[in-house]
């Protein structure tokens, strides 16, 4: 089976991009996560799920109105006021902000999501979760389930936060040790690629360039 697990779906923009990039959309099972954290985001999510024909083209499509975490339960997030109410990338745990409110959201353990797959499956994971990617990759690596991931498309955030290059290098080493392909996810320009193979491969030179 083929899986696309979308962690932080940008209100389904990345789902729509993915559907344009793969030639065999009917063979892909999609799990999409996006917390419905206010009335505008919930309305956008409900509208997409009710009226968009795209979701019917996948082999299966599951939407979870949750944040991904290292455990199942609730967690505190910061709501970034620099984004509009319906904007994406506005829920943050580890990013310093000047203007925010605190909200509580339900979370699901990343292991619960990966356990939907089998070792023989093709599993693509897209991760844009505002700095929580380091804990999530740690969780996958320590559990032995990181090897289930075929390719990881990720936006790194540590260089935007505390500028600790060691965390980015550690993530790179963890992924390499499990033979996972690692690519940069460009969240600010979702239509820039014509194929996933056009995405920038993350390596040590790329990480070093982030800090220059």
C-alpha positions as CSV (number, residue, x, y, z in Angstrom):
1,X,0.0,0.0,0.0
2,X,1.0,3.6,-0.4
3,X,0.5,6.2,2.3
4,X,0.8,10.0,2.4
5,X,0.7,11.2,6.0
6,X,0.4,15.0,6.1
7,X,1.3,16.5,9.4
8,X,0.2,20.2,9.3
9,X,-1.8,20.2,6.1
10,X,-1.9,24.0,5.7
11,X,-5.7,23.8,5.5
12,X,-5.3,21.1,2.7
13,X,-3.0,23.1,0.4
14,X,-0.4,20.4,0.7
15,X,-3.0,17.7,-0.1
16,X,-4.0,19.6,-3.3
17,X,-0.3,19.9,-4.2
18,X,0.3,16.2,-3.6
19,X,-2.6,15.3,-5.8
20,X,-1.0,17.2,-8.7
21,X,2.4,15.7,-8.2
22,X,1.6,11.9,-8.2
23,X,0.4,10.2,-11.3
24,X,-1.4,7.4,-9.5
25,X,-3.5,9.3,-7.0
26,X,-6.1,6.4,-6.9
27,X,-3.5,4.1,-5.2
28,X,-2.6,6.5,-2.3
29,X,-4.1,6.4,1.2
30,X,-4.0,9.8,2.8
31,X,-4.0,10.7,6.5
32,X,-4.2,14.5,7.0
33,X,-3.9,16.4,10.3
34,X,-5.0,20.0,10.9
35,X,-6.3,21.2,14.3
36,X,-9.6,23.1,14.1
37,X,-8.5,25.8,16.5
38,X,-11.1,28.5,15.8
39,X,-14.4,29.0,13.9
40,X,-12.7,30.1,10.7
41,X,-10.4,27.1,10.5
42,X,-13.2,24.7,11.3
43,X,-15.4,26.2,8.6
44,X,-12.7,25.9,6.1
45,X,-12.0,22.3,7.0
46,X,-15.7,21.4,6.9
47,X,-16.2,23.1,3.6
48,X,-13.3,21.2,2.0
49,X,-14.4,17.9,3.3
50,X,-18.0,18.3,2.2
51,X,-17.5,19.8,-1.2
52,X,-14.1,18.9,-2.6
53,X,-14.1,16.0,-5.1
54,X,-10.4,15.5,-4.6
55,X,-10.8,13.4,-1.4
56,X,-12.8,10.9,-3.4
57,X,-10.0,10.3,-5.8
58,X,-7.6,8.8,-3.2
59,X,-7.8,5.1,-2.3
60,X,-8.8,6.4,1.1
61,X,-8.8,9.7,2.8
62,X,-8.8,10.2,6.6
63,X,-8.9,13.6,8.3
64,X,-8.0,14.0,11.9
65,X,-8.7,17.4,13.5
66,X,-5.7,16.9,15.8
67,X,-2.1,18.1,16.3
68,X,0.7,15.5,16.1
69,X,2.7,14.9,19.3
70,X,4.8,12.4,21.1
71,X,1.7,11.3,23.1
72,X,-2.0,11.1,22.8
73,X,-3.8,13.7,25.0
74,X,-4.0,17.5,25.1
75,X,-1.3,20.1,24.8
76,X,-0.9,23.9,25.1
77,X,-0.1,25.8,21.9
78,X,0.5,29.4,21.1
79,X,-1.9,31.1,18.6
80,X,0.1,33.5,16.5
81,X,-1.7,36.7,15.9
82,X,0.6,37.7,13.0
83,X,-1.5,35.3,10.8
84,X,-5.1,35.7,9.9
85,X,-7.6,33.5,11.7
86,X,-7.8,31.1,8.8
87,X,-4.1,31.2,8.2
88,X,-1.9,28.2,8.4
89,X,1.3,27.8,10.5
90,X,-0.3,29.7,13.4
91,X,-0.2,27.0,16.1
92,X,3.2,26.9,17.7
93,X,4.7,25.2,20.8
94,X,8.4,26.1,20.6
95,X,8.6,29.4,18.7
96,X,9.1,32.7,20.6
97,X,6.2,35.1,19.8
98,X,5.4,38.7,20.8
99,X,1.7,38.6,20.2
100,X,-0.1,35.4,21.0
101,X,-2.8,33.7,23.0
102,X,-2.6,30.2,24.5
103,X,-5.0,27.5,23.5
104,X,-5.4,23.8,24.4
105,X,-5.7,21.2,21.6
106,X,-6.1,17.5,21.4
107,X,-3.0,15.6,20.1
108,X,-2.3,12.1,18.7
109,X,0.9,10.2,19.2
110,X,2.9,9.9,15.9
111,X,3.3,6.2,16.6
112,X,-0.4,5.7,16.3
113,X,-0.3,7.2,12.8
114,X,2.7,5.2,11.6
115,X,1.2,2.0,13.0
116,X,-1.5,2.2,10.3
117,X,1.2,1.2,7.9
118,X,3.1,-2.1,7.3
119,X,6.9,-2.5,6.8
120,X,6.4,-3.3,3.1
121,X,4.3,-0.1,2.4
122,X,5.5,3.1,0.7
123,X,5.1,5.8,3.3
124,X,5.6,9.5,2.6
125,X,5.4,11.9,5.6
126,X,5.2,15.6,5.2
127,X,6.0,17.5,8.4
128,X,5.7,21.2,9.0
129,X,5.0,21.5,12.7
130,X,6.8,24.7,13.8
131,X,9.7,23.2,15.7
132,X,8.1,20.1,17.1
133,X,9.7,18.0,14.3
134,X,12.8,17.2,16.5
135,X,10.8,15.5,19.2
136,X,8.6,13.7,16.7
137,X,11.7,12.3,14.8
138,X,13.2,11.3,18.2
139,X,10.0,9.5,19.0
140,X,10.0,7.6,15.7
141,X,13.7,6.7,15.9
142,X,13.6,5.5,19.5
143,X,10.5,3.3,18.8
144,X,12.1,1.7,15.7
145,X,9.3,3.0,13.5
146,X,11.3,5.7,11.6
147,X,12.4,2.9,9.2
148,X,8.7,2.6,8.1
149,X,9.0,6.0,6.5
150,X,10.2,6.0,2.9
151,X,10.6,9.7,2.4
152,X,10.3,12.6,4.8
153,X,9.4,16.1,3.5
154,X,10.1,18.6,6.3
155,X,10.6,22.2,7.1
156,X,13.3,22.6,9.7
157,X,12.7,25.3,12.3
158,X,15.6,25.2,14.8
159,X,17.6,27.8,12.8
160,X,14.6,30.1,13.2
161,X,14.4,29.5,16.9
162,X,17.5,29.1,19.0
163,X,20.0,28.6,16.3
164,X,21.2,25.3,17.6
165,X,22.7,23.6,14.6
166,X,23.3,20.4,16.5
167,X,19.6,19.6,16.6
168,X,19.4,19.8,12.8
169,X,22.5,17.6,12.4
170,X,21.1,15.1,14.9
171,X,17.8,14.9,12.9
172,X,19.8,14.4,9.7
173,X,21.8,11.6,11.3
174,X,18.8,9.9,12.7
175,X,17.1,9.9,9.3
176,X,20.2,8.7,7.5
177,X,20.7,5.8,9.9
178,X,17.2,4.6,9.1
179,X,17.7,4.9,5.3
180,X,14.9,7.5,5.0
181,X,15.1,10.0,2.1
182,X,15.0,13.6,3.5
183,X,13.7,16.5,1.5
184,X,13.1,20.2,2.2
185,X,9.4,21.2,2.3
186,X,8.9,24.8,1.1
187,X,5.8,25.9,3.0
188,X,5.8,29.4,1.6
189,X,5.7,28.4,-2.0
190,X,3.5,25.3,-2.3
191,X,3.3,25.4,-6.1
192,X,7.0,25.7,-6.8
193,X,7.6,22.0,-7.7
194,X,6.4,19.9,-10.6
195,X,7.4,16.7,-9.0
196,X,8.5,15.6,-5.5
197,X,11.9,14.8,-7.1
198,X,12.4,18.6,-7.6
199,X,12.4,19.2,-3.9
200,X,15.8,20.0,-2.4
201,X,17.5,17.1,-0.7
202,X,18.5,18.0,2.8
203,X,22.2,17.4,3.5
204,X,24.9,18.9,5.7
205,X,25.7,21.7,3.2
206,X,22.0,22.7,3.2
207,X,21.8,22.8,7.0
208,X,25.1,24.8,7.3
209,X,23.7,27.3,4.8
210,X,20.6,27.9,7.0
211,X,22.9,29.3,9.7
212,X,25.0,31.6,7.5
